[in-house]
Amino acid sequence: MLSTIRIVLEILVTAWAAYLFYNGISRTKAVGLIRVMAVTFLIFAASTLLKLDVLLQIFDWIFIPLVCLLLIMYQPELRRSFATEQKNPSFFRKRIQTSGDQIDSILSACKVLSSERRGALIVFPRQISLKSIIDTGTRINADLSSSLILTVFDHDTPLHDGAMIVFEGRIVACGCYLPLSEQRDIKKTFGTRHRAALGMAEESDAVVLVVSEEKGTISLAYNSDLYYDLETDVIKRTLLSLFNYQSDAPEVIGEVNNEDE
């Protein structure tokens, strides 16, 4: 009886750990790692059952190097996934509520910035703390409003070149420096703002809204991807969905667009 209970507990704990791992990693590009691991396991299992000695010997040679290679390739995504789950496991996750009115205020300001060809970077932290990013800028802890956003990103203000951090309906800091993307396949014509937005999305689970100074396009970056030149209604639905953890990438987004800035 005790052995049966122990086996059941082991299965439940293993299943729970596997769920947390997949739930965290499935929101990132590292979901490809799961596919590679699954295929590798199936090949290994088939080789064992069929006693394919040559393949088994090859597995002995390449297993450790393959694991190391995959960990290096997917290191940023794995770090972000584990950091998210450790900070707030999905079973007990508190949803960050961001109202539609607040998003409307942000998008209203972005429309003006876009029409006047004024660039902007607005970062929305989620589960992973951005304290180190906030510390690079100026803390203001102000109520969110379109007028304040327009003031901050005016060409004559000293904070307009940095990023604004918005958390739970308040402007936490401005003039913050973001890490630039290290992706090699990104369009060379993308400017610093788009590279910074993508870099932030690679290094954390934050959502980044970026307005192009050259073309006036409004884009979103999250989960290591940049969604270029979106309509404001699409952005609003996506932001509401992401902030409330209802889904990761609504169907309205479509595929990643890496057109020129």
SEDRENDREN-435446 format. One record per residue (C-alpha): residue in one letter; x, y, z. Coordinates in Angstrom, 3 decimals, always signed. Layout:
<rs>
+------+----------+----------+----------+
! rest !        X !        Y !        Z !
+------+----------+----------+----------+
!    A !        X !        Y !        Z !
...
+------+----------+----------+----------+
</rs>
This chain:
<rs>
+------+----------+----------+----------+
! rest !        X !        Y !        Z !
+------+----------+----------+----------+
!    M !   +0.000 !   +0.000 !   +0.000 !
!    L !   +2.762 !   +2.422 !   +0.983 !
!    S !   +4.724 !   +1.595 !   -2.143 !
!    T !   +1.660 !   +2.350 !   -4.284 !
!    I !   +1.165 !   +5.721 !   -2.584 !
!    R !   +4.850 !   +6.522 !   -3.067 !
!    I !   +4.649 !   +5.695 !   -6.771 !
!    V !   +1.531 !   +7.853 !   -7.195 !
!    L !   +3.204 !  +10.761 !   -5.389 !
!    E !   +6.303 !  +10.441 !   -7.563 !
!    I !   +4.163 !  +10.510 !  -10.696 !
!    L !   +2.200 !  +13.559 !   -9.492 !
!    V !   +5.332 !  +15.497 !   -8.510 !
!    T !   +7.026 !  +14.648 !  -11.805 !
!    A !   +3.930 !  +15.647 !  -13.781 !
!    W !   +3.646 !  +18.934 !  -11.855 !
!    A !   +7.312 !  +19.769 !  -12.458 !
!    A !   +6.971 !  +18.900 !  -16.147 !
!    Y !   +3.876 !  +21.103 !  -16.402 !
!    L !   +5.645 !  +24.080 !  -14.817 !
!    F !   +8.624 !  +23.595 !  -17.112 !
!    Y !   +6.509 !  +23.367 !  -20.250 !
!    N !   +4.194 !  +26.205 !  -19.191 !
!    G !   +7.160 !  +28.519 !  -18.735 !
!    I !   +9.129 !  +27.469 !  -21.773 !
!    S !   +6.155 !  +27.299 !  -24.164 !
!    R !   +5.871 !  +31.120 !  -24.086 !
!    T !   +9.338 !  +31.456 !  -25.581 !
!    K !  +11.265 !  +30.338 !  -28.619 !
!    A !  +12.735 !  +27.573 !  -26.471 !
!    V !   +9.635 !  +25.508 !  -27.238 !
!    G !  +11.797 !  +24.222 !  -30.102 !
!    L !  +14.059 !  +22.700 !  -27.460 !
!    I !  +11.179 !  +20.526 !  -26.287 !
!    R !  +10.631 !  +19.235 !  -29.817 !
!    V !  +14.325 !  +18.410 !  -30.226 !
!    M !  +14.372 !  +16.602 !  -26.875 !
!    A !  +11.212 !  +14.658 !  -27.736 !
!    V !  +12.543 !  +13.523 !  -31.115 !
!    T !  +15.894 !  +12.584 !  -29.573 !
!    F !  +14.169 !  +10.552 !  -26.856 !
!    L !  +11.993 !   +8.712 !  -29.394 !
!    I !  +15.019 !   +7.819 !  -31.518 !
!    F !  +16.907 !   +6.635 !  -28.441 !
!    A !  +13.929 !   +4.564 !  -27.248 !
!    A !  +13.509 !   +2.974 !  -30.673 !
!    S !  +17.237 !   +2.211 !  -30.847 !
!    T !  +17.100 !   +0.546 !  -27.433 !
!    L !  +14.036 !   -1.562 !  -28.245 !
!    L !  +15.415 !   -2.634 !  -31.623 !
!    K !  +18.950 !   -3.070 !  -30.233 !
!    L !  +20.539 !   -0.801 !  -32.835 !
!    D !  +24.040 !   -0.860 !  -31.386 !
!    V !  +25.532 !   +1.633 !  -33.840 !
!    L !  +22.950 !   +4.311 !  -33.033 !
!    L !  +23.301 !   +3.657 !  -29.308 !
!    Q !  +27.061 !   +4.106 !  -29.591 !
!    I !  +26.524 !   +7.388 !  -31.442 !
!    F !  +24.203 !   +8.546 !  -28.652 !
!    D !  +26.921 !   +7.766 !  -26.111 !
!    W !  +29.310 !  +10.016 !  -28.041 !
!    I !  +27.042 !  +12.973 !  -28.747 !
!    F !  +24.616 !  +13.089 !  -25.807 !
!    I !  +26.568 !  +15.396 !  -23.484 !
!    P !  +27.851 !  +17.717 !  -26.273 !
!    L !  +24.295 !  +17.904 !  -27.678 !
!    V !  +22.821 !  +18.865 !  -24.303 !
!    C !  +25.496 !  +21.544 !  -23.802 !
!    L !  +24.894 !  +22.921 !  -27.302 !
!    L !  +21.125 !  +23.145 !  -26.785 !
!    L !  +21.548 !  +24.854 !  -23.412 !
!    I !  +23.868 !  +27.435 !  -24.960 !
!    M !  +21.546 !  +28.045 !  -27.930 !
!    Y !  +18.440 !  +28.523 !  -25.783 !
!    Q !  +20.108 !  +30.072 !  -22.720 !
!    P !  +18.258 !  +33.450 !  -22.820 !
!    E !  +14.846 !  +31.809 !  -23.232 !
!    L !  +15.525 !  +29.231 !  -20.518 !
!    R !  +16.727 !  +31.905 !  -18.100 !
!    R !  +13.595 !  +33.970 !  -18.678 !
!    S !  +11.307 !  +30.945 !  -18.311 !
!    F !  +12.885 !  +29.737 !  -15.075 !
!    A !  +12.995 !  +33.246 !  -13.628 !
!    T !   +9.282 !  +33.666 !  -14.299 !
!    E !   +8.268 !  +30.373 !  -12.718 !
!    Q !  +10.538 !  +30.802 !   -9.686 !
!    K !   +9.197 !  +34.293 !   -9.009 !
!    N !   +5.549 !  +33.326 !   -9.283 !
!    P !   +4.528 !  +29.735 !  -10.140 !
!    S !   +1.669 !  +29.591 !  -12.612 !
!    F !   -0.730 !  +27.871 !  -10.195 !
!    F !   -0.507 !  +30.870 !   -7.832 !
!    R !   +0.179 !  +33.639 !  -10.331 !
!    K !   -1.353 !  +37.013 !   -9.545 !
!    R !   -2.690 !  +38.637 !  -12.662 !
!    I !   -1.514 !  +42.117 !  -13.481 !
!    Q !   -4.641 !  +44.108 !  -14.217 !
!    T !   -4.211 !  +46.885 !  -16.763 !
!    S !   -7.433 !  +48.599 !  -17.714 !
!    G !   -8.571 !  +49.337 !  -21.212 !
!    D !   -8.767 !  +53.038 !  -20.345 !
!    Q !   -5.088 !  +53.093 !  -19.387 !
!    I !   -4.120 !  +51.390 !  -22.617 !
!    D !   -6.298 !  +53.854 !  -24.535 !
!    S !   -4.370 !  +56.733 !  -22.933 !
!    I !   -1.060 !  +55.184 !  -23.948 !
!    L !   -2.169 !  +54.496 !  -27.512 !
!    S !   -3.676 !  +57.974 !  -27.822 !
!    A !   -0.269 !  +59.431 !  -26.987 !
!    C !   +1.436 !  +56.995 !  -29.369 !
!    K !   -0.795 !  +58.138 !  -32.231 !
!    V !   +0.281 !  +61.738 !  -31.650 !
!    L !   +3.934 !  +60.716 !  -31.385 !
!    S !   +3.596 !  +58.713 !  -34.586 !
!    S !   +2.009 !  +61.584 !  -36.527 !
!    E !   +4.691 !  +64.002 !  -35.326 !
!    R !   +7.516 !  +61.521 !  -35.995 !
!    R !   +8.628 !  +61.419 !  -32.386 !
!    G !  +10.161 !  +58.147 !  -31.253 !
!    A !   +9.162 !  +56.390 !  -28.048 !
!    L !   +9.918 !  +53.268 !  -26.020 !
!    I !   +7.407 !  +52.142 !  -23.387 !
!    V !   +8.171 !  +49.015 !  -21.354 !
!    F !   +5.563 !  +47.005 !  -19.428 !
!    P !   +7.179 !  +44.645 !  -16.881 !
!    R !   +5.357 !  +41.411 !  -16.136 !
!    Q !   +6.741 !  +38.736 !  -13.787 !
!    I !  +10.496 !  +39.347 !  -14.027 !
!    S !  +11.753 !  +42.345 !  -12.070 !
!    L !  +13.286 !  +45.184 !  -14.106 !
!    K !  +14.877 !  +46.957 !  -11.152 !
!    S !  +18.297 !  +47.034 !  -12.829 !
!    I !  +16.722 !  +48.691 !  -15.887 !
!    I !  +14.736 !  +51.162 !  -13.779 !
!    D !  +17.908 !  +52.136 !  -11.915 !
!    T !  +19.482 !  +53.343 !  -15.178 !
!    G !  +16.811 !  +56.033 !  -15.576 !
!    T !  +15.001 !  +58.637 !  -13.509 !
!    R !  +12.299 !  +57.469 !  -11.114 !
!    I !   +9.153 !  +59.590 !  -11.269 !
!    N !   +6.349 !  +57.323 !   -9.936 !
!    A !   +3.607 !  +59.377 !  -11.587 !
!    D !   +0.025 !  +58.710 !  -12.616 !
!    L !   -0.303 !  +57.517 !  -16.186 !
!    S !   -1.632 !  +60.088 !  -18.653 !
!    S !   -1.340 !  +60.868 !  -22.349 !
!    S !   -0.107 !  +64.387 !  -21.644 !
!    L !   +2.755 !  +63.169 !  -19.459 !
!    I !   +3.808 !  +60.609 !  -22.073 !
!    L !   +3.836 !  +63.323 !  -24.739 !
!    T !   +5.862 !  +65.589 !  -22.460 !
!    V !   +8.469 !  +62.933 !  -21.685 !
!    F !   +8.990 !  +62.062 !  -25.348 !
!    D !   +9.211 !  +65.665 !  -26.513 !
!    H !  +12.474 !  +66.337 !  -28.358 !
!    D !  +13.330 !  +69.142 !  -25.935 !
!    T !  +13.193 !  +66.986 !  -22.791 !
!    P !  +16.318 !  +65.211 !  -21.468 !
!    L !  +14.477 !  +61.892 !  -21.011 !
!    H !  +13.076 !  +61.440 !  -24.519 !
!    D !  +15.871 !  +59.165 !  -25.783 !
!    G !  +15.423 !  +56.542 !  -23.071 !
!    A !  +12.631 !  +54.101 !  -22.286 !
!    M !   +9.605 !  +54.710 !  -20.077 !
!    I !   +8.677 !  +51.970 !  -17.595 !
!    V !   +4.929 !  +51.570 !  -16.936 !
!    F !   +3.777 !  +49.178 !  -14.236 !
!    E !   +0.250 !  +48.672 !  -12.873 !
!    G !   -1.046 !  +51.903 !  -14.337 !
!    R !   +1.796 !  +54.144 !  -13.152 !
!    I !   +4.833 !  +55.600 !  -14.868 !
!    V !   +7.640 !  +54.247 !  -12.699 !
!    A !  +10.694 !  +55.692 !  -14.465 !
!    C !  +11.842 !  +57.403 !  -17.655 !
!    G !  +15.100 !  +57.738 !  -19.566 !
!    C !  +16.001 !  +54.087 !  -18.926 !
!    Y !  +18.604 !  +52.223 !  -20.969 !
!    L !  +17.613 !  +48.900 !  -22.532 !
!    P !  +19.891 !  +46.085 !  -23.740 !
!    L !  +20.231 !  +45.887 !  -27.517 !
!    S !  +19.239 !  +42.723 !  -29.358 !
!    E !  +22.012 !  +40.314 !  -30.281 !
!    Q !  +20.023 !  +38.635 !  -33.036 !
!    R !  +22.092 !  +38.460 !  -36.213 !
!    D !  +19.181 !  +38.015 !  -38.596 !
!    I !  +17.443 !  +41.263 !  -37.651 !
!    K !  +17.180 !  +43.830 !  -40.434 !
!    K !  +20.180 !  +46.159 !  -40.464 !
!    T !  +17.867 !  +49.060 !  -41.216 !
!    F !  +16.186 !  +48.750 !  -37.828 !
!    G !  +17.160 !  +51.645 !  -35.593 !
!    T !  +18.323 !  +51.643 !  -31.995 !
!    R !  +14.791 !  +51.818 !  -30.562 !
!    H !  +13.633 !  +48.661 !  -32.312 !
!    R !  +16.839 !  +46.832 !  -31.392 !
!    A !  +16.425 !  +47.941 !  -27.779 !
!    A !  +12.780 !  +46.827 !  -27.735 !
!    L !  +13.724 !  +43.405 !  -29.091 !
!    G !  +16.681 !  +43.175 !  -26.715 !
!    M !  +14.399 !  +43.819 !  -23.744 !
!    A !  +11.985 !  +41.157 !  -25.011 !
!    E !  +14.890 !  +38.707 !  -25.265 !
!    E !  +16.228 !  +39.396 !  -21.777 !
!    S !  +12.905 !  +39.406 !  -19.895 !
!    D !   +9.198 !  +38.658 !  -20.188 !
!    A !   +8.396 !  +42.369 !  -20.535 !
!    V !   +6.216 !  +43.765 !  -23.322 !
!    V !   +7.696 !  +46.742 !  -25.173 !
!    L !   +5.788 !  +49.314 !  -27.231 !
!    V !   +7.969 !  +51.181 !  -29.721 !
!    V !   +7.173 !  +54.162 !  -31.954 !
!    S !   +9.482 !  +54.726 !  -34.913 !
!    E !  +10.885 !  +58.227 !  -35.237 !
!    E !  +11.604 !  +57.788 !  -38.951 !
!    K !   +8.424 !  +56.134 !  -40.239 !
!    G !   +5.943 !  +56.640 !  -37.422 !
!    T !   +5.141 !  +52.932 !  -37.180 !
!    I !   +3.949 !  +51.480 !  -33.873 !
!    S !   +5.258 !  +48.017 !  -32.995 !
!    L !   +5.286 !  +45.511 !  -30.144 !
!    A !   +8.083 !  +43.299 !  -28.856 !
!    Y !   +7.642 !  +40.366 !  -26.489 !
!    N !   +8.779 !  +36.753 !  -26.098 !
!    S !  +11.928 !  +37.482 !  -28.146 !
!    D !   +9.913 !  +38.590 !  -31.196 !
!    L !   +9.198 !  +41.959 !  -32.785 !
!    Y !   +5.763 !  +42.535 !  -34.316 !
!    Y !   +6.252 !  +45.459 !  -36.659 !
!    D !   +3.805 !  +48.173 !  -37.771 !
!    L !   +0.566 !  +47.153 !  -36.051 !
!    E !   -2.823 !  +48.846 !  -35.950 !
!    T !   -3.741 !  +50.360 !  -32.583 !
!    D !   -6.802 !  +48.144 !  -32.133 !
!    V !   -4.609 !  +45.076 !  -32.617 !
!    I !   -2.104 !  +46.458 !  -30.108 !
!    K !   -4.850 !  +47.081 !  -27.538 !
!    R !   -6.249 !  +43.552 !  -27.792 !
!    T !   -2.760 !  +42.097 !  -27.598 !
!    L !   -1.773 !  +44.164 !  -24.561 !
!    L !   -4.960 !  +43.294 !  -22.680 !
!    S !   -4.394 !  +39.638 !  -23.440 !
!    L !   -0.738 !  +39.635 !  -22.419 !
!    F !   -1.245 !  +41.626 !  -19.228 !
!    N !   -3.957 !  +39.263 !  -18.057 !
!    Y !   -2.139 !  +36.097 !  -19.170 !
!    Q !   -5.084 !  +34.944 !  -21.234 !
!    S !   -2.860 !  +33.914 !  -24.152 !
!    D !   +0.603 !  +34.543 !  -25.478 !
!    A !   +0.120 !  +35.704 !  -29.032 !
!    P !   -3.435 !  +36.391 !  -30.195 !
!    E !   -4.307 !  +35.233 !  -33.673 !
!    V !   -4.742 !  +38.849 !  -34.773 !
!    I !   -0.996 !  +39.398 !  -34.515 !
!    G !   -0.078 !  +37.068 !  -37.328 !
!    E !   +3.538 !  +36.304 !  -38.084 !
!    V !   +6.560 !  +38.328 !  -37.051 !
!    N !   +7.240 !  +41.150 !  -39.461 !
!    N !  +10.846 !  +42.258 !  -39.766 !
!    E !  +10.382 !  +44.879 !  -42.415 !
!    D !  +12.613 !  +47.900 !  -42.585 !
!    E !  +12.148 !  +50.638 !  -40.066 !
+------+----------+----------+----------+
</rs>
